Amino acid sequence: MAFQSPVYGVRPVPIEKIEANTYNPNAVAPPEMKLLYDSIREDGYTMPIVCYYDKDRDRYIIVDGFHRYQIMKNHPDIYEREGGMLPVSVIDKPLDHRMASTIRHNRARGSHDVDLMSNIVKELHELGRSDAWISKHLGMEKDEILRLKQITGLAALFKDVQFGAAWQPIPEEEDEEIYS
């Protein structure tokens, strides 16, 4: 039989039968976890988690997708909506290969290119989206949005930004008193 990718065999698995592995070095900061929760709440699970099936224990051990698993464990609304079932694709590999798979999955996600993110913010602004909308839907802080706008260098992107007075000029006579 020809090789078939595990994703073609996605199955719903009760979360109670799923366990974290003991070797995943990946950590996700709270803002990204909130964004992951928002993503799953809004879009549902769009990717299965990857597991190894331990037949002797009748348990699925996570290879990739620990944070998606955590979202269901920590958010009753997601658990209830999904009926406690998590989409799983299974790989059958020894531990050393599963460890390598975990690292490959983590590292393959890459990072966002600043210039491309700046262009996305610019395009969303041109489509009429406010900073508040961008912040909510892209999971960005307002200062991050401001920095991305600065990169594009377009004054139109700053029309709604409130600038504070950084300094106020001192009349010449007061200036002389201060420095004499």
N, C-alpha and C positions, 0 to 999 in steps of 0.2 A: 504494500500500500504506500502511496506517495505521502510525503510529509504534509500535515495539515496544521496550520497555526492554531494555537490554543483558543484564540478569540472566537473561532467558529463553534466552540463548545461551551459558550457562556451558560452558566446555570445559576438559578437562585439558590442561595444557601442560607439557612437560619444563622443569624449572627452569633448565636450561642455556640455554634460549632466552629467558629473562626477564632484563631489565636494570633497574637503578634509574634514575630520571630524575636530572637534574642540578640540580633546582631545589626539591626538597621541603624546606621549613624545619622540618618537624616533628621533634622529638626525643622519645624516650621514656626515662625514667629506668630504671636497672637493676631496681628492685623491680617496676615495671609490665611490663618485658620478661619477668621471671621469671613474673609472673602470666599474661602472654600465652602463654608456653610451657606453663604448667600448663593453661591453658584449651584450647589446641590438643591437648595430650597427652590430656586427659580427654574433651574433646568432639569432637575432630577439627576440620577446617576447616569452619566453619559459614557463612562468607561468602567469596565469591570475592575475589581481588584484581582491581583494575580496571586495564586496560592499553590502550595504543594499539599496533596492529600495524603495524610497519614492514615493508612488503612487500619493499622493495629489499634489506633486510638479513636478512629472515626472523627478526626479533626482536620480542619484546613489551616495550614500555617501560612501566614502572609509573607509573600516575597516582595510585592509592591502594592501600595494602596493603603498603608497603615493609617494615614490621615483621613482618607475617605471613610475607612472603618470607624475611626474615632468620632467622626461627625455623627454617624448613626448611633454609636454608643452613648454619646453625650447630649444628643438632642432628641427628646421624646417625639417632637413633631415629625422629624424625619423617620424615626423608627416606626411610628404608627402609620404614616403615609405609605411606607414601603412594606408594611406587614412584617417587619423584623427580618426581611430577606435582603441579602446583599448580592449583587451580580458578581460572579466569580468565574475566572478562567483558570484552568489548572495546568501547571507544568509538572512533569515527572522527571526530576533531576536529583542527583545526590546533593548533600548539604553544601559542599564547596562550590558547586555550580549554581546553586540557589543564591549563595552569598554574592557571587559574581553578578548574577542577574539583578539582585537588589541594587548593587552599586551602579551597574549600567543604566537601570531605569532611573535612578536618582540623577545621575550626571547627564543623561540624555535630554533632560528637560531644559537645560540651558538657562539663559537669562534674557531679559528683555533689552533690546538695543535702545539706547537713550534717544538717538535720532528718530528711530521709528516710533517710539512712544510719543515723542514731541509732535510728530506729524499726526498721530492719532488724536492727540489732544487738540491740535489745530483744526483738524477736520471735524471733530465733534463740536468745537466752538462754532465753526462755520455753518454747521447744521442747526445751530441755535441751542445747543445744550449748555446749560449753566455749569459753573464750577461745582455747585452743590450736586448736580446730576452726575457729573463726571466722577466726583468723589464717591458718591454712593454706589454707582454701577461699576466702577473700575477699582474700587477699594483703595483709593489714593487719599493722602492727606492734602489739605489745601496748599501747604507749602511745597509739596512735591509737584502739584499742578502748576504753581507759580514758576518753579524752576524749569519745568518742561516748556512753559510758554516763553520764558526768557531765551531758551535755546533757539526757538524759531525766529525770535527777533521781530515779531510783528506787533506793532503798536495796537492794532485792532483787538488783539487778544487781551489787552489790559484795560479795556474801556470800563469794565465793571469792578476793577480792583480799587479798593480804598487805600490810598497812601497816607501815612501819617507824616507829620512834620518832623524831620530828623533833627533839625536845628532851626533856630531863628536868629537872624542877624542882630547884633547888638549895635545900638547907635554909637557912633565914633567916640563921643564924649564918655560914655560908660566903658567902652573898650579901653580907653586910656587910663581910666581909674582902676580897672581890674589889673592891668599889667604895669602900673607904675609903682 
